[in-house]
Amino acid sequence: MRRLRHLTGHHRTAASNQLLGLLLAFNAGAVNAGGFLVVHLYTSHMTGFVSMLADNLVLGQMKLVLGAIGALWAFMSGAGTTAIMVNWGRQRQLRSTFALPLLLVALLMLVFGLVGAITLNWRTPFAVPLTVLLLSFIMGLQNATVTKMSSSQIRTTHMTGVVTDLGIEIGKMLYWNRTGTPPESQVRANQARLRLFAGLLGMFLVGGIAGAAGFKHVGFVFVVPLAVLLLALSLPPLWADRARLRHPLRGLGRSGAQAASAPPGATSTVAAPTEGERAHPPPSSPH
């Protein structure tokens, strides 16, 4: 229980960010590939939806334009919801700051896994089924959560940046340093980043294979175990915060009272948490 609480809790480390990133990359790969078998769209692929929007504007296919706009709106809404929840938790100094959006991801995945077939028939103003908007919203929630946890060092729902960074590190690893080059000027691959990006890519691929096979042979219910895993990760910090969540304004009241009693011009002693909760990302190479 304690390890689960640290994995999604308030205080972040490089190790916890990387482990959670790997788990969520698997989850994104499974949902993305499995969802494609259902709605024939990769619902975490916002680059593709922007291209779809541009292409079909030129071709005059307004139904497809609306579908692309809907997916983009849903993904951004998910990311915005994460920002609201994380900042709400930070202001109340909750241990479950990052567990809150993950809990919402888990609950929405449960809805998709249990009643996803029904949402395929629910039409929306964007000319796509509710399923497309739901999956895009989930991916936006998840990607923004990991982004804020890791100070923008880790992404899990798309692999373009991951593959780019992995290629850069491989190129640095293969670079030939001429004999006599001073050690401080030599090009060296960052092994920590190399392992991280290779791991993210591998987990996304394995998740995609599992998701495609699961949706093909089991159907929507394949998502339920993934949702239960995220639920298990998010509940320990929420349980630790149960008293604060019952009285969400109590901590704010004390902070406000301290600020009111401070003399004019005094500096507050309550330090606001930084982006990613002072996470320690993998060290970057100077080359």
LINRA-V552750 format. One record per residue. N is the residue number from 1. RES is the residue in three letters. NEAR is the number of other C-alpha atoms within 12 Angstrom. D_FIRST is the distance of its C-alpha to the first C-alpha in Angstrom with 2 decimals. Layout:
BEGIN
N|RES|NEAR|D_FIRST  N|RES|NEAR|D_FIRST
END
This chain:
BEGIN
1|MET|17|0.00  2|ARG|16|3.79  3|ARG|18|5.50  4|LEU|26|5.16  5|ARG|29|6.23  6|HIS|30|8.79  7|LEU|38|9.94  8|THR|47|11.25  9|GLY|41|11.56  10|HIS|40|14.95  11|HIS|31|15.68  12|ARG|33|16.54  13|THR|25|17.54  14|ALA|28|19.66  15|ALA|23|17.17  16|SER|31|14.42  17|ASN|41|17.35  18|GLN|37|18.80  19|LEU|30|15.86  20|LEU|43|15.20  21|GLY|42|18.99  22|LEU|33|19.40  23|LEU|34|17.09  24|LEU|49|18.93  25|ALA|41|22.24  26|PHE|37|21.76  27|ASN|46|21.05  28|ALA|50|24.13  29|GLY|39|26.27  30|ALA|43|25.55  31|VAL|57|26.24  32|ASN|43|29.23  33|ALA|36|30.90  34|GLY|38|30.20  35|GLY|44|31.38  36|PHE|28|34.55  37|LEU|25|35.47  38|VAL|30|35.28  39|VAL|29|36.91  40|HIS|17|38.52  41|LEU|29|37.04  42|TYR|35|34.35  43|THR|44|32.59  44|SER|46|30.81  45|HIS|34|34.13  46|MET|31|35.58  47|THR|21|38.22  48|GLY|22|39.58  49|PHE|29|39.72  50|VAL|24|41.61  51|SER|18|44.02  52|MET|29|44.38  53|LEU|26|45.24  54|ALA|20|47.88  55|ASP|17|49.41  56|ASN|21|49.79  57|LEU|19|51.17  58|VAL|13|53.96  59|LEU|13|54.42  60|GLY|14|54.46  61|GLN|17|51.69  62|MET|20|50.38  63|LYS|20|48.10  64|LEU|27|46.15  65|VAL|27|46.27  66|LEU|27|44.65  67|GLY|35|41.92  68|ALA|38|41.13  69|ILE|33|41.17  70|GLY|35|38.80  71|ALA|43|36.21  72|LEU|35|36.53  73|TRP|29|36.27  74|ALA|33|33.14  75|PHE|34|31.38  76|MET|27|32.44  77|SER|27|31.43  78|GLY|33|27.88  79|ALA|32|27.82  80|GLY|25|29.39  81|THR|30|26.90  82|THR|36|24.07  83|ALA|30|26.19  84|ILE|22|26.72  85|MET|28|23.09  86|VAL|37|21.98  87|ASN|29|24.92  88|TRP|24|24.37  89|GLY|33|20.85  90|ARG|32|22.26  91|GLN|28|25.06  92|ARG|31|22.80  93|GLN|30|20.58  94|LEU|37|17.37  95|ARG|35|14.02  96|SER|40|13.81  97|THR|46|17.17  98|PHE|52|16.40  99|ALA|44|13.90  100|LEU|40|16.90  101|PRO|44|19.14  102|LEU|48|16.57  103|LEU|33|16.05  104|LEU|32|19.86  105|VAL|44|20.10  106|ALA|34|17.94  107|LEU|29|20.08  108|LEU|33|23.28  109|MET|40|22.50  110|LEU|28|22.02  111|VAL|26|25.40  112|PHE|37|26.93  113|GLY|33|25.74  114|LEU|20|26.94  115|VAL|23|30.11  116|GLY|31|30.84  117|ALA|22|34.16  118|ILE|16|35.35  119|THR|24|34.68  120|LEU|24|36.96  121|ASN|17|39.85  122|TRP|19|39.00  123|ARG|17|41.38  124|THR|22|40.87  125|PRO|19|43.36  126|PHE|24|42.34  127|ALA|24|43.89  128|VAL|32|40.63  129|PRO|28|38.43  130|LEU|30|35.48  131|THR|41|33.28  132|VAL|45|34.32  133|LEU|42|33.50  134|LEU|43|30.11  135|LEU|50|29.06  136|SER|46|30.51  137|PHE|39|28.73  138|ILE|46|25.33  139|MET|51|26.18  140|GLY|40|27.30  141|LEU|45|24.09  142|GLN|50|21.99  143|ASN|44|24.44  144|ALA|40|24.78  145|THR|45|21.06  146|VAL|45|20.81  147|THR|32|24.19  148|LYS|39|23.25  149|MET|48|19.96  150|SER|36|22.02  151|SER|26|25.28  152|SER|24|27.02  153|GLN|32|26.37  154|ILE|42|24.59  155|ARG|42|25.73  156|THR|50|24.35  157|THR|49|26.72  158|HIS|38|29.97  159|MET|32|31.06  160|THR|22|34.38  161|GLY|21|33.14  162|VAL|30|30.85  163|VAL|24|33.82  164|THR|18|36.10  165|ASP|29|33.97  166|LEU|28|33.49  167|GLY|22|37.27  168|ILE|26|37.92  169|GLU|29|35.88  170|ILE|22|37.60  171|GLY|18|40.93  172|LYS|23|40.24  173|MET|21|39.26  174|LEU|14|42.58  175|TYR|15|44.65  176|TRP|14|47.47  177|ASN|17|47.86  178|ARG|11|51.50  179|THR|9|52.48  180|GLY|10|52.85  181|THR|11|50.41  182|PRO|10|48.81  183|PRO|11|45.10  184|GLU|12|44.14  185|SER|14|45.99  186|GLN|20|44.62  187|VAL|23|42.49  188|ARG|25|39.17  189|ALA|27|36.29  190|ASN|25|32.96  191|GLN|21|30.89  192|ALA|22|27.51  193|ARG|32|28.71  194|LEU|29|30.31  195|ARG|23|27.13  196|LEU|34|25.15  197|PHE|36|27.87  198|ALA|28|28.53  199|GLY|32|24.88  200|LEU|40|24.81  201|LEU|36|28.12  202|GLY|26|27.14  203|MET|34|23.94  204|PHE|35|25.99  205|LEU|29|28.68  206|VAL|27|26.51  207|GLY|34|24.86  208|GLY|31|28.41  209|ILE|25|29.63  210|ALA|29|26.83  211|GLY|36|27.40  212|ALA|30|31.14  213|ALA|24|31.02  214|GLY|28|28.54  215|PHE|30|30.67  216|LYS|20|33.81  217|HIS|14|32.94  218|VAL|17|30.36  219|GLY|25|30.95  220|PHE|37|28.91  221|VAL|26|26.30  222|PHE|31|25.12  223|VAL|41|23.19  224|VAL|31|21.06  225|PRO|25|18.54  226|LEU|35|18.24  227|ALA|34|17.69  228|VAL|26|14.98  229|LEU|25|13.09  230|LEU|36|13.62  231|LEU|30|12.65  232|ALA|26|9.17  233|LEU|37|9.01  234|SER|38|10.71  235|LEU|35|9.39  236|PRO|30|6.44  237|PRO|35|9.33  238|LEU|33|11.75  239|TRP|25|10.36  240|ALA|25|10.58  241|ASP|27|14.04  242|ARG|16|15.21  243|ALA|17|18.01  244|ARG|23|19.29  245|LEU|23|19.31  246|ARG|15|21.40  247|HIS|14|23.81  248|PRO|20|23.73  249|LEU|19|27.03  250|ARG|18|26.32  251|GLY|24|25.11  252|LEU|21|27.98  253|GLY|15|30.42  254|ARG|17|29.66  255|SER|21|29.94  256|GLY|18|33.14  257|ALA|14|34.56  258|GLN|17|34.01  259|ALA|18|35.72  260|ALA|15|38.56  261|SER|14|39.23  262|ALA|15|39.38  263|PRO|10|42.98  264|PRO|9|44.47  265|GLY|9|43.63  266|ALA|12|40.68  267|THR|13|37.65  268|SER|17|34.38  269|THR|11|31.77  270|VAL|20|28.91  271|ALA|13|28.20  272|ALA|17|27.26  273|PRO|25|24.47  274|THR|20|26.02  275|GLU|27|25.55  276|GLY|35|22.32  277|GLU|35|21.04  278|ARG|21|22.95  279|ALA|29|21.46  280|HIS|24|23.12  281|PRO|28|24.55  282|PRO|25|26.09  283|PRO|17|29.40  284|SER|18|32.43  285|SER|21|35.61  286|PRO|13|38.86  287|HIS|17|40.69
END
